[in-house]
Structure formats: C-alpha cells, structure tokens
C-alpha cells in the first residue's frame, strides 16, 4: 500500500519514505537530567522519532527544554487533558499522539485548530484498553473489528474538523487481534493515512521481542505500515536494536551489520555463540550494510561465507576467515587464527 506522506519534523512518514523507527522514553520529566540522557541514548542508537508522556503542567513546561537537546523529532503523548496537548504544541512538539475520543469532542476542536496553525500532525492512537463504551457494548469485547471501528470513528472526528494530517495506530497486547485490526482498517483507509505499527504491552524482553516481531513483521510483509515501534518492558534502547534488526531482516533497510550464526551442534569446537554476541555488540554502531557469517564447523561454514561479506569458521579454537574480494569472489584471508586475531580482523574490516 502506498500511503500519503506526513512530515514529523524532518522525518517523512508514508509514501516512498523508508519505514521509520520510533521509541518512547520511560523516564518522567520530573527526573529531567535522566530523561535527557535516555533520550540522547535512544537518538544515538538510531531512534528516528521519539515520544514522551506529557501528563501534567511540569512536563509541558519542560518539553521545549528537552526538544532543544535533540536533533530528532519529539512527539507529545497526551491521554485525557487537552490543555497538555495545547501546551505541548506551543512548546514545539513535532507531533502529538491522542485518542480523540478520550479528549472529548468539546475540546478536540481546540487541539485541531492549534495543530493546523502550527502545521504539525496528529497520531490517532487506538488502544484496546480505552475503547469507547458504545463500541464495546456493540461488539461485547475489544475485538479486531471493534478496534478498527474505533479508528475509523476517531479519524472521522478529525476529518469533520477539516483535518487530514494524520497517522493512525491500532494496538493491543494480542498479536493476532492487532494484526487483524490493522488489516481491516487498512482496507477502509485505502492509503489515506500512514499507519504506525506495534503490539502494545507485549511483555518482557524475550516475549515482547517475539510478539512485536511477529505482529509488525506480518503487517510489513503485507505491505502495511509506514513507521514502527516495538513495545517492550525493557530499556527502550532494546526497542531500537530490535526494530533495526527486523527491518534489515525483511530487506527494508540496507544499513548496519547483519550477523548470521549457526545454532551449533556436536561438531562445534569453537565458541560460536560468544563470538557472534561479541561481534553483534561491538558492531552495533556500524552504519554501512555488511553481512557477517559466524559458523561452527566446515559443513556449512564455507557455503554461508560465500553469501556473506565476511565469514568465520574453524575448529578447536582456531579460526579461518573468508572475505569477498573486489571481484565479488570469496577468498580465504586468514588460517589458524586465534579468536582475538579473528575478531580484530572483522572489526577492522567493518569499521573501514
């Protein structure tokens, strides 16, 4: 699906723009110095659009101070108090996230008028935990159909106010329900508004990674979605690492180092898992796209190396390194190397 484009600060969402990566700070404005450090860490890790909660006056007042510390767009997350939305817009928010139904029809007009005036988009955020009572009564529970209906209803609230600079999200903690809701709404939407994908309240790092990867990945493979956020009960930087890995795995990003590693077996006599983890960590900031194959034996090692820019395999703690030459052919560049030598060679090649 080709969606209309919406500009969030300097980041274009929708159209032919790359799928953008988002995250959200977990530290409140009352701990401002910590919040700044976390926001900068996320920016450095590759977050392209950052969201913060603005639940009170103190948060709204400090919003502009945080924005000055960052280069990436900053989004204000508003739940009920329309005054916080107005204050955030005045403080320079690049986008606001609201559920129009929660704001109240009597106040939403003021928010829309201010957003129009400042030319910033609104993300219509639908969540299974805050569906309208009439929709819940009609469907009996927060079904996929109920979520899609709520999204349609809330979008129309803004359309009726002659506002169309929108991004839409529809989230719940149930993966299948989330995917179904997006698919239903996508047919209704017909590309009018770009979609922000994610599975909310997905759980701990291990379960959250799986749930978000399945849900977001399924939708992206369907051609649905323009921007993503992993929702995980873990340090937010993990969301960025996961999102970059997913987009690279789906061929939607050609940047960063992709580590291919065998699961190991009884033939393995080198520390594949340790080496792969070490390389992944040390190469996390490399921007250029490279594929590194870390293999445990000679059965699959040479074959996988032929598909990678650099491949490493070996036996009994001694490593062989393969690398592509200028003609695109794979040559052996090191034999019998110890782990440190092998690691240093790969790091040097990737950081060139």
Secondary structure as the mmCIF struct_conf table of DSSP 4:
data_model
#
loop_
_struct_conf.conf_type_id
_struct_conf.id
_struct_conf.beg_label_comp_id
_struct_conf.beg_label_asym_id
_struct_conf.beg_label_seq_id
_struct_conf.end_label_comp_id
_struct_conf.end_label_asym_id
_struct_conf.end_label_seq_id
HELX_LH_PP_P HELX_LH_PP_P1 UNK A 2 UNK A 5
STRN STRN1 UNK A 6 UNK A 8
TURN_TY1_P TURN_TY1_P1 UNK A 9 UNK A 10
STRN STRN2 UNK A 11 UNK A 13
BEND BEND1 UNK A 14 UNK A 14
TURN_TY1_P TURN_TY1_P2 UNK A 15 UNK A 16
BEND BEND2 UNK A 17 UNK A 17
HELX_LH_PP_P HELX_LH_PP_P2 UNK A 18 UNK A 19
STRN STRN3 UNK A 20 UNK A 24
BEND BEND3 UNK A 27 UNK A 27
HELX_RH_3T_P HELX_RH_3T_P1 UNK A 29 UNK A 31
HELX_RH_AL_P HELX_RH_AL_P1 UNK A 32 UNK A 45
TURN_TY1_P TURN_TY1_P3 UNK A 46 UNK A 46
BEND BEND4 UNK A 48 UNK A 48
STRN STRN4 UNK A 49 UNK A 53
BEND BEND5 UNK A 56 UNK A 56
HELX_RH_AL_P HELX_RH_AL_P2 UNK A 57 UNK A 68
TURN_TY1_P TURN_TY1_P4 UNK A 69 UNK A 69
BEND BEND6 UNK A 71 UNK A 72
STRN STRN5 UNK A 73 UNK A 77
BEND BEND7 UNK A 79 UNK A 80
HELX_RH_AL_P HELX_RH_AL_P3 UNK A 82 UNK A 90
TURN_TY1_P TURN_TY1_P5 UNK A 91 UNK A 92
BEND BEND8 UNK A 94 UNK A 94
STRN STRN6 UNK A 95 UNK A 98
HELX_RH_AL_P HELX_RH_AL_P4 UNK A 100 UNK A 103
HELX_RH_AL_P HELX_RH_AL_P5 UNK A 105 UNK A 118
TURN_TY1_P TURN_TY1_P6 UNK A 119 UNK A 119
STRN STRN7 UNK A 121 UNK A 127
HELX_RH_3T_P HELX_RH_3T_P2 UNK A 128 UNK A 130
HELX_RH_AL_P HELX_RH_AL_P6 UNK A 133 UNK A 139
BEND BEND9 UNK A 140 UNK A 141
HELX_RH_AL_P HELX_RH_AL_P7 UNK A 144 UNK A 159
TURN_TY1_P TURN_TY1_P7 UNK A 160 UNK A 162
STRN STRN8 UNK A 166 UNK A 171
BEND BEND10 UNK A 173 UNK A 173
HELX_RH_AL_P HELX_RH_AL_P8 UNK A 175 UNK A 189
TURN_TY1_P TURN_TY1_P8 UNK A 190 UNK A 191
BEND BEND11 UNK A 192 UNK A 193
STRN STRN9 UNK A 194 UNK A 197
TURN_TY1_P TURN_TY1_P9 UNK A 200 UNK A 201
STRN STRN10 UNK A 204 UNK A 204
HELX_RH_AL_P HELX_RH_AL_P9 UNK A 205 UNK A 221
TURN_TY1_P TURN_TY1_P10 UNK A 222 UNK A 223
BEND BEND12 UNK A 226 UNK A 226
STRN STRN11 UNK A 227 UNK A 228
STRN STRN12 UNK A 233 UNK A 233
BEND BEND13 UNK A 234 UNK A 234
TURN_TY1_P TURN_TY1_P11 UNK A 236 UNK A 236
HELX_RH_AL_P HELX_RH_AL_P10 UNK A 237 UNK A 249
TURN_TY1_P TURN_TY1_P12 UNK A 250 UNK A 251
BEND BEND14 UNK A 252 UNK A 252
BEND BEND15 UNK A 256 UNK A 256
STRN STRN13 UNK A 257 UNK A 261
TURN_TY1_P TURN_TY1_P13 UNK A 266 UNK A 267
BEND BEND16 UNK A 270 UNK A 270
HELX_RH_AL_P HELX_RH_AL_P11 UNK A 272 UNK A 282
TURN_TY1_P TURN_TY1_P14 UNK A 283 UNK A 285
BEND BEND17 UNK A 288 UNK A 288
STRN STRN14 UNK A 290 UNK A 294
BEND BEND18 UNK A 296 UNK A 297
TURN_TY1_P TURN_TY1_P15 UNK A 298 UNK A 300
HELX_RH_AL_P HELX_RH_AL_P12 UNK A 301 UNK A 307
BEND BEND19 UNK A 308 UNK A 309
STRN STRN15 UNK A 310 UNK A 315
TURN_TY1_P TURN_TY1_P16 UNK A 316 UNK A 317
STRN STRN16 UNK A 318 UNK A 324
TURN_TY1_P TURN_TY1_P17 UNK A 326 UNK A 327
BEND BEND20 UNK A 328 UNK A 328
STRN STRN17 UNK A 330 UNK A 337
HELX_RH_AL_P HELX_RH_AL_P13 UNK A 339 UNK A 350
TURN_TY1_P TURN_TY1_P18 UNK A 351 UNK A 351
#
